[in-house]
Amino acid sequence: MGKHVDAHIVWDWNGTLFHDNDAIIGATNAAFAELGLEPITMEQYRTLYCVPVPKFYERLLGRLPTDAEWLVMDETFHRYYDEHRVRCGLTEGVADLLVGWRSAGRSQSILSMYGHDELVPLVRGFGIEEHFIRVDGRTGPSGGSKAEHMVRHIKALASVDPARTVVIGDAADDGVAALHVGARAVLYTGGSHSRASLEGVGVPVVDTLREAVAEAERLAA
């Protein structure tokens, strides 16, 4: 099959399509409590957060967590998150944006660092699975880089041209991963990163997903 001539969006999930900030900050603070760290605010989280996640913990601990500490924090984070994500929903306007992009004859997919076996039923539960030609979550241990996952995702999307692909996400890592495969990126301030850290990547930064899609149309034109 040849390459699509139309633009393609690779969407991030957590903090982008899925507005789970409350669950994320709660889970982070639950993990911190395991090591006796004080809780942080969403603003502090956005300023300090980075990947790989152990580096984020290093910024707060003053050192990298030990392997044993990382396992405890990671397990605590995911347990808390899984309990509290049920109260979270899609980001405002997502359903219309997905329908609009697809009805224009363009394709879209999801690439997330959230576990694949949890991601797929969550996307399905929101009734939006049909809008995506592929949904990929993380397989294997958490804490890695998104760039390596992006390489596999783009390779699996055999009909998509990286040069006509735009990654939309809320983290600097989304922008870095896009550039790694020769795609474009638009970063959204409504998730886990501060505007300052997003602007450091050197790609467009926007405050709404509607703006992100408009920018994706322009970049892939």
ABEGO torsion letter per residue (X at the ends): XBBBABBBBBBBABGBABBAAAAAAAAAAAAAAAAGBBBBBAAAAAAABBOBAAAAAAAAAGBBBBAAAAAAAAAAAAAAAAAAAAABBBBBGAAAAAAAAAAAGBBBBBBBABBAAAAAAAAAAAGAAAABABBBBBBEBBGBBAAAAAAAAAAABAABBAAABBBBBABAAAAAAAAAAGBBBBBBAABABBAAAAAAAGBBBBABAAAAAAAAAAAAX
